[in-house]
Amino acid sequence: MDPLPALSALGLELPSPAYIFGAIVFGLVGWAAFRRGRSSGRRTTVWLGVALMGYPYLVPGTVALYGVGLALCAGLYFDRG
């Protein structure tokens, strides 16, 4: 039995390669922000890093993934002060 058609019948689909790439990139940026925030004592940077690492589990679409990821990265950019 091929499990892919059975999963598709349940409404579950595999993510696109663009989604997987974005999730990995934004997760790595979040991990780096988390580590940098912890070492420098910046709580906002820590929480933005946690958000970057965790939000791909909650966002269903590729466009939304990149939109939210870029917004959180912009938050990191403006928090660097």
Secondary structure by P-SEA (a helix, b strand, c coil): ccaaaaaaaacbbbbcaaaaaaaaaaaaaaaaaaaaaaaaccaaaaaaaaaaaccccccccaaaaaaaaaaaaaaaaaacc
